[in-house]
Amino acid sequence: MELILSFAIHVSAFTIACRPKRRMLQKAFEILYCVAVSFLPVWFVSIIFSSFCGNKNFAEVFFWLYSLIVVSLIFLTVTHLGTETCVEECVLKSMLYIDEYRKANSRRKRQLGMICFEIILFVLLYVILSALIVRLFQALSLDNSLFSTILSGFWAYSLYLLGCSRPETRMRRKTLLGIGFSLVWFILVCDRIMAYQTSKDALGLEDMLLLLFSVVFTLPTIHGWIKRIPVLLISPYTEIVEERTKDLIGHYVEIKGKLKRFGACTLNGMEEIKIAIKHRWNGGQRKELIVALLLLTTATFFFAFMIYSLSVIERWAFAQIESWYIGLDGTLKHHIESLVGLLFWMAMFILMTRIIVTNVRAEKSKKEKLKGIVVCIVVELFLGYGAITAFLQLIG
């Protein structure tokens, strides 16, 4: 996840910094960006889909999903031809919001705990009211479980919303209930559609068509319930995301300027070399220029030959080591493997010890230091167990 976020963030910032000034070139640049930035996320999602669905044809899943995403992004890019909003800027800010939300562990845990508390409160309230209403119906000699269930739901909903004085708490509870009802509705619609797929009778077809027709009127209501959720999620991170956006774009604009200056210096240097060669050629120093060209060509071929010879020697050395290792006695081979394993575990142990020392000296809170030290100690216990096992194998 972190790799995908980093890839999308830096590619988007680089694309924004390198945008051409002409409008049509900008849109062509954005289309190339859509093709490039979609690759890694779609590849990751295709792996998940292929594993979840048990489909071994990963290449076909990746191709069609990649085509779907790229065509959708290109359509959005082309339809926004007359606007200043660019796709890469939207993707950059979206990825930065996700990255900031991922980093905010304490805020995320607090929000998750609050959501769990609200869900448990509503469920307990509904269960208690259901039990009381059922008992009331039994005392009245009424037997209508469906009506009692619906009445309990409306009563719990009313008390749940009226049982808070703060407007933000009431809005949060409305949003949570709206999401819950939307999920239940979505599950019922999918269940009825799947039921028609298995039965395929006239009654099932009418039921499915009515459900699909109800979607037209239900989606605006669901949109009204959940439209504030993105604002609530991103509002704590707006300032830092805007600051990171400016810093990233400024960083790549600076890199772009350095590359432009380097390119200009390179072109100027090549032009100066060309002028100097032309001046010497016309000045009668043709023999010296031809000798210098021959020496340069010889040095180039010699350098290429040395690289090729080193690669051949490397392959020969690896082949000799492999054949020597295969021909070793089983006991000696076992000792060598145990020694290599022991050296590896000891090196990792020393590295983790250095990390602990660095963590202690770092300017962090005591809680963060203690957390880092505990994690490193657990890892060191595992590494120590591996080192002891390798040592016992070596002496055994």
WODA-V420447 format. One line per field, one symbol per residue. phi: phi as a letter, one per 20 degrees, with the letter a starting at -180 (. if undefined). psi: psi as a letter, one per 30 degrees, with the letter a starting at -180 (. if undefined). A space follows every 10 residues. Layout:
phi: ???
psi: ???
//
This chain:
phi: .fffffffff fffffffdff efffffffff fffgfffeff ffffffffff ffemeeefff ffffffffff fffffffffe fedefdffff ffffffffff ffffffffff ffffffffff ffffffffff fffffffffe mdcbffffff ffffffffff eeebeeffff ffffffffff ffffffffff fffffffeel dfffffffff fffffgeefg fffffdfefg fffegfdfff ffffffffff ffffffffff ffffffffff ffffffffff ffendfffff ffffffffff ffffffffff ffffffffff ffffffeffg ffffffffff ffffffffff ffffffffff ffecffffff ffffffffff ffffffffff ffffee
psi: eeeeeeeeee eeeeeefgkl ekeeeeeeee eeeeeeffee eeeeeeeeee eefgkfieee eeeeeeeeee eeeeeeeefh eglfkleeee eeeeeeeeee eefieeeeee eeeeeeeeee eeeeeeeeee eeeeeeeeeg hkiieeeeee eeeeeeeeee efgkfkeeee eeeeeeeeee eeeeeeeeee eeeeeeeeeh leeeeeeeee eeefeefeee eeeeegffee eeefefgeee eeeeeeeeee efeeeeeeee eeeeeeeeee eeeeeeeeee efggheeeee eeeeeeeeee eeeeeeeeee eeeeeeeeee eeeeeeflke eeeeeeeeee eeeeeeeeee eeeeeeeeee flilleeeee eeeeeeeeee eeeeeeeeee eeeef.
//
